[in-house]
Amino acid sequence: MIGLIYMKEIKKHSKNSSYSLKSFAKINLTFEVLRKTENSLHEITGVFQTINLHDEMEFSSATSIKVDCNNVYIPQESNLVFIAIQKLKKIFNIKNEGVHIKISKNIPVSSGFGGGSSNAAITLMTLNKLWNLKLTRSELIEIAVELGSDVPFFIIGGTARISGVGEIVEKLPLIKTTPIMLSFFNYSGFNKTKNMYQELTENNFSNGENTDNLVKCLKNQDPVDDNIFYNVFNKIAEKSFPNINERFKDLSNITGSKSILCGAGPSIFSVIKKPDDVSEINLPFLNTYTCDK
């Protein structure tokens, strides 16, 4: 379990009870919306995958709360990390514990990689250890889903199936693929994910067949064809991100396989079918990564 692996890999500095660790990005190998619930949420299913693009996070014991981030566009009060800290303090009536957190962002903000959700999940797991809360994985996920539908996945990480409104996470065997090429694009608007969901209609909903087929392949350790990858937001991406369909085509021409939106976009990914053919490509908006366990 990647969450537990994260914790094992924490570098502890005993003098002041501080920890350093990585917070990984993710891509959606499949992402389907099944229906809209009575309380206006969306029931989803999909297979998510962490990749070796990551932020660096440092935690140290303190009497106050402070979150420093090298990205000035993420103020402390709206940082999901800060919100996660406040939620833990409120739930457990923690008054005398604080923490100072330093975040070095490498994951592009609001680009579809779940960086903020990953940071929040790492925060929950690390404070569970730092504050000796002794929460189980299930209890951490219960808190995580209140922060966002992507956060529970990052408690587990690796390759996992997500269901419900994000709170059901099933660990899967790691997908075996050649390297993945990412095309980075930043989004400067507000409420991107909410807006993307609002663009969906019942005609965009599915029965989860793409996800079921991928899960079956992974469990049977069968080869995975890129045609099985799917993101419902691909269908409506052009409305929010002009010219993105051309970007899909351009990336596919380079990799030789299908291009898929990362989360709610606007970044996209594609599996490189023949890594040797693209090894010489050096473009500023393209980067190559691998799946992370």
JOFENWO-V382703 format. One record per residue. RES is the residue in three letters. PHI is phi in whole degrees, 0 to 359 (NA if undefined). PSI is psi in degrees with one decimal (NA if undefined). Layout:
[[RES;PHI;PSI] [RES;PHI;PSI]]
//
This chain:
[[MET;NA;124.3] [ILE;298;-35.1] [GLY;302;-44.9] [LEU;289;-33.9] [ILE;297;-42.4] [TYR;308;-48.3] [MET;292;-34.9] [LYS;293;-29.5] [GLU;269;0.8] [ILE;299;132.9] [LYS;267;113.3] [LYS;264;134.9] [HIS;250;101.1] [SER;295;-25.9] [LYS;300;-40.6] [ASN;231;25.8] [SER;49;59.5] [SER;242;154.8] [TYR;225;145.5] [SER;233;134.6] [LEU;201;170.3] [LYS;260;146.9] [SER;236;107.9] [PHE;274;151.3] [ALA;277;170.1] [LYS;221;159.9] [ILE;236;161.4] [ASN;256;110.0] [LEU;291;-39.7] [THR;224;150.2] [PHE;207;114.3] [GLU;233;144.5] [VAL;255;123.4] [LEU;272;-40.8] [ARG;190;170.0] [LYS;259;129.4] [THR;280;170.7] [GLU;297;-27.5] [ASN;264;24.4] [SER;68;15.7] [LEU;271;169.6] [HIS;247;126.9] [GLU;279;126.2] [ILE;237;164.3] [THR;210;150.0] [GLY;178;167.4] [VAL;247;119.0] [PHE;255;154.2] [GLN;216;124.9] [THR;284;148.3] [ILE;234;169.3] [ASN;274;24.6] [LEU;271;128.8] [HIS;208;155.8] [ASP;269;163.4] [GLU;250;134.1] [MET;232;136.5] [GLU;237;130.8] [PHE;242;137.7] [SER;218;143.9] [SER;297;145.0] [ALA;200;172.2] [THR;262;-7.3] [SER;232;175.8] [ILE;253;125.9] [LYS;213;129.1] [VAL;238;113.4] [ASP;256;133.4] [CYS;226;139.1] [ASN;284;-1.8] [ASN;258;109.6] [VAL;291;-12.2] [TYR;274;3.2] [ILE;242;87.4] [PRO;294;151.3] [GLN;306;-46.1] [GLU;295;-27.7] [SER;258;1.0] [ASN;287;129.2] [LEU;300;-26.1] [VAL;296;-46.9] [PHE;298;-41.4] [ILE;296;-38.7] [ALA;296;-41.3] [ILE;299;-48.4] [GLN;297;-36.1] [LYS;294;-44.3] [LEU;298;-43.4] [LYS;298;-38.2] [LYS;288;-45.8] [ILE;299;-42.1] [PHE;255;11.0] [ASN;52;48.1] [ILE;274;119.9] [LYS;246;-32.5] [ASN;258;0.5] [GLU;255;141.1] [GLY;225;-176.0] [VAL;197;143.1] [HIS;250;128.4] [ILE;235;131.9] [LYS;245;124.4] [ILE;245;123.0] [SER;255;106.5] [LYS;278;126.3] [ASN;243;-25.8] [ILE;284;123.9] [PRO;303;139.2] [VAL;280;138.6] [SER;53;43.9] [SER;240;0.0] [GLY;106;5.7] [PHE;260;-0.3] [GLY;70;28.1] [GLY;300;-44.3] [GLY;295;-39.1] [SER;293;-39.7] [SER;297;-45.8] [ASN;302;-41.4] [ALA;294;-41.7] [ALA;296;-43.0] [ILE;299;-38.3] [THR;297;-46.2] [LEU;301;-46.2] [MET;293;-39.0] [THR;287;-41.3] [LEU;292;-29.9] [ASN;302;-37.4] [LYS;279;-46.2] [LEU;295;-39.8] [TRP;264;4.4] [ASN;55;47.2] [LEU;280;-22.4] [LYS;59;38.4] [LEU;281;142.2] [THR;282;169.2] [ARG;300;-42.0] [SER;297;-39.2] [GLU;291;-37.4] [LEU;296;-41.4] [ILE;295;-37.9] [GLU;300;-39.7] [ILE;285;-39.4] [ALA;300;-39.8] [VAL;293;-23.1] [GLU;287;-17.6] [LEU;270;-24.0] [GLY;162;154.3] [SER;291;-19.9] [ASP;273;-20.7] [VAL;297;-43.1] [PRO;304;-38.3] [PHE;304;-40.9] [PHE;287;-13.2] [ILE;292;-29.6] [ILE;260;-56.4] [GLY;72;-167.5] [GLY;69;-133.8] [THR;252;126.7] [ALA;207;149.7] [ARG;268;135.1] [ILE;247;135.5] [SER;220;177.6] [GLY;71;-129.3] [VAL;251;23.9] [GLY;112;-9.8] [GLU;277;-14.5] [ILE;260;116.1] [VAL;234;118.3] [GLU;248;118.0] [LYS;294;136.7] [LEU;235;161.6] [PRO;300;144.2] [LEU;299;131.1] [ILE;292;139.9] [LYS;254;104.1] [THR;228;164.9] [THR;288;171.0] [PRO;306;155.0] [ILE;252;133.8] [MET;260;130.2] [LEU;251;139.5] [SER;248;109.7] [PHE;277;134.0] [PHE;217;134.6] [ASN;268;154.7] [TYR;237;126.7] [SER;255;2.0] [GLY;275;-169.6] [PHE;242;153.7] [ASN;52;43.8] [LYS;303;-52.8] [THR;296;-43.2] [LYS;301;-43.9] [ASN;296;-38.5] [MET;295;-42.8] [TYR;298;-38.8] [GLN;294;-23.9] [GLU;283;-18.1] [LEU;287;144.6] [THR;239;172.9] [GLU;301;-27.0] [ASN;295;-20.1] [ASN;271;-13.3] [PHE;288;154.0] [SER;223;-179.7] [ASN;258;7.3] [GLY;84;11.0] [GLU;297;-40.2] [ASN;300;-43.9] [THR;292;-43.6] [ASP;303;-43.6] [ASN;294;-40.0] [LEU;292;-42.5] [VAL;300;-42.4] [LYS;299;-44.3] [CYS;300;-45.2] [LEU;294;-42.8] [LYS;291;-32.6] [ASN;272;-2.7] [GLN;57;37.0] [ASP;277;157.7] [PRO;300;143.3] [VAL;252;118.1] [ASP;276;141.1] [ASP;295;-17.9] [ASN;293;-15.8] [ILE;281;-19.7] [PHE;293;143.3] [TYR;201;139.4] [ASN;220;120.1] [VAL;303;-29.8] [PHE;289;-17.0] [ASN;304;-34.8] [LYS;293;-27.5] [ILE;242;6.5] [ALA;301;-37.3] [GLU;298;-28.1] [LYS;294;-38.0] [SER;265;-28.5] [PHE;233;87.7] [PRO;306;139.0] [ASN;73;7.5] [ILE;291;-28.0] [ASN;298;-33.4] [GLU;292;-34.9] [ARG;292;-37.7] [PHE;303;-47.8] [LYS;296;-42.9] [ASP;298;-44.7] [LEU;292;-40.6] [SER;296;-34.7] [ASN;296;-31.0] [ILE;281;-45.1] [THR;273;-25.2] [GLY;82;12.7] [SER;217;174.7] [LYS;298;143.0] [SER;253;137.1] [ILE;230;144.0] [LEU;294;139.8] [CYS;275;115.5] [GLY;55;-129.7] [ALA;268;15.5] [GLY;82;-176.2] [PRO;267;-0.1] [SER;289;157.4] [ILE;226;159.1] [PHE;225;161.6] [SER;203;138.9] [VAL;283;133.6] [ILE;277;112.0] [LYS;290;-39.1] [LYS;232;88.0] [PRO;308;-35.7] [ASP;296;-27.9] [ASP;286;-20.8] [VAL;246;6.5] [SER;295;-25.2] [GLU;269;-5.8] [ILE;286;128.8] [ASN;222;85.5] [LEU;245;141.1] [PRO;298;-27.8] [PHE;264;2.0] [LEU;246;135.5] [ASN;219;148.1] [THR;248;134.4] [TYR;223;172.0] [THR;236;160.6] [CYS;290;147.5] [ASP;242;138.7] [LYS;286;NA]]
//
